[in-house]
Amino acid sequence: MKKNNKEKGSITLFVLIGIIFILIILGVIYFSRQNKSIAQEKEIRQIEKSYNVNTNDLSEEYNEIIE
């Protein structure tokens, strides 16, 4: 019976280590996706800012190029 108690503790330890390992992997995946999403949103805002030009600025730029 004594060996059985030691084995149960060992199995519990391995299961606990496995669960912690899986949680760490899931956490890394979650944070990497969040990081990628934030970077993508920043890039989209930057592109929108680049393309958001009013007609006066566009006309001035066109006139400068022509002259």
C-alpha positions in Angstrom: 0.0 0.0 0.0 2.8 2.4 0.7 4.1 2.2 -2.9 0.7 3.0 -4.2 0.5 6.3 -2.2 3.9 7.4 -3.6 2.8 6.6 -7.1 -0.4 8.6 -6.7 1.7 11.6 -5.7 4.0 11.1 -8.6 1.1 10.9 -11.1 -0.5 14.0 -9.6 2.8 15.9 -10.0 3.1 14.8 -13.6 -0.5 15.8 -14.4 0.1 19.2 -12.6 3.3 19.8 -14.6 1.5 18.9 -17.8 -1.4 21.3 -17.1 0.9 24.1 -16.3 2.9 23.5 -19.5 -0.3 23.5 -21.6 -1.4 26.8 -19.9 2.0 28.4 -20.6 1.7 27.4 -24.3 -1.8 28.7 -24.5 -0.8 32.0 -22.9 2.1 32.4 -25.3 -0.2 31.8 -28.3 -2.8 34.2 -26.9 -0.4 37.0 -26.3 1.3 36.6 -29.7 -2.1 36.8 -31.4 -2.9 39.9 -29.4 0.4 41.5 -30.4 -0.2 40.7 -34.0 -3.7 42.1 -33.9 -2.5 45.4 -32.3 0.3 45.7 -34.9 -2.2 45.2 -37.7 -4.5 47.8 -36.3 -1.7 50.3 -36.1 -0.7 49.6 -39.7 -4.3 50.1 -40.8 -4.5 53.4 -39.0 -1.2 54.5 -40.6 -2.5 53.6 -44.1 -5.8 55.4 -43.5 -3.9 58.4 -42.3 -1.7 58.3 -45.5 -4.7 58.1 -47.8 -6.8 60.7 -45.9 -6.0 63.8 -47.8 -8.3 66.8 -48.4 -8.8 68.2 -51.9 -7.0 71.5 -51.2 -3.8 69.8 -50.3 -4.1 67.5 -53.3 -4.7 70.5 -55.6 -1.7 72.4 -54.2 0.5 69.3 -54.7 -0.7 69.0 -58.3 0.0 72.6 -59.0 3.5 72.4 -57.6 4.3 69.4 -59.8 2.9 71.1 -62.9 4.9 74.3 -62.4 
